[in-house]
Amino acid sequence: MGFIGAGPMGAPMVERLIAAGHDVVVSSRAPAALPPEWHTVSGPAAAADGADVICTVLPDSEEVRTAVGEVLTAAKLGAVVVETTSHFPQAARELVERAGSPGTPPPPPR
């Protein structure tokens, strides 16, 4: 599982996933602040690489657009992206549109 955003909301989610036995690869803006035993990577694309499920918990719509754009370039066909950020509904609709054609590069953000 790839997890993007391990701040105040995401870190407890990662902790629970690891405690439940899941293999979690974490991308965070502040990897030095995370427990050293966590498997951290350099960015959203690296967290998505090979994952069946990719979860995002980010501060705002712009960060979500950027991260999910990177995820879509690296995620394997059939991967599930779970986006949990509280942000604008229009941004969520745009992300669904961008992800709608598996195997093709996503269009640029609007």
N, C-alpha and C positions, 0 to 999 in steps of 0.2 A: 504494500500500500504506500502511495506517495501522499505526503501531507505538507501543505504549503501554508505557512503562517503559524508559528508556535509562540505567539505572544500570550497575553493574559487569558484569552479565551481558548486558543488553540493548544497551548501546552498541556492543560489538564485533559483535553481530549486525547492527545498523543499518549499521555501517561496511562490512560484507561485502555487504549488500544494495545499498548505494549503489555500491560498487566494481563490482558485477555489472551495474550499469546500471538498477537499479530506481528509480522515483520514490517516495521514502519520506517520509511526513508523520509527525512524531514528537511525542508528548505525553509530557512528563516533569515530575516534581515540581520539578526543578532545571534549567530550560531554560538559565539563564545559564552552567551548567557544560558545555554542549554546544558543539560546534564551530559558529561563527557561520554557516557555509555550509549547515548543516542547515536544512530546512524544519520549524520547530517551530510548534505550535499550542497553544491554551489548555487543552485537556483531551481526554479520551477520545472524546467525541462528535464534536469537531472532527477528530480523527484518523480516525475511522470514516467521516465524511461523504464519500460518493462512492468509497470504496475497495472494491476487489474482495476484498482480503484484509486482515484486521486481526489483528495479532499482539500478544499481551500477555506481558510478563515482569515480574512484580510480586512483592513480598516475602511476601505472605500471603493467605490465603483471603478475609479481609474486604476488602482492597484489590481483589482480583479481582472479588468480588461487586459492588462499587461501580462499578468501571471497566466491566465487561461489561454491567451494567445501563445505563450511559450509552451504550455502544456499541450495544446493542440498540434504543435509541430513535432512533439516527441512521443505522445501517447500511442500505444499500440491499438490496432483496430479492435473495437469492442470494449475498450476500457470505459469505465463509468467515472464521470466527473461529478463530484458532490460539492456544490458551491453553497456555503452557509453564511456568507457575509450579509449583513443587513445593508442593502443599498437600493438604488433606484430600480423599479421594475423594468424600465426601458433597457437598462444595461443588461439585465438578466435575459430579456428577449433577444437582444443583439448577440449575446453569447450563444444562445440556443441556435440562432441562425448561422453563426460562424461554425458551430460544431456539426451542423446538419448534414454535411457531405463527407462521410468517412473516406479517407485516402486522398483527399484533395487539400491543398493548402488553404488555410482560412483567408477570407478577404480581409483587407486592412480595416481597422476600426473606423467608425464614422466620426 
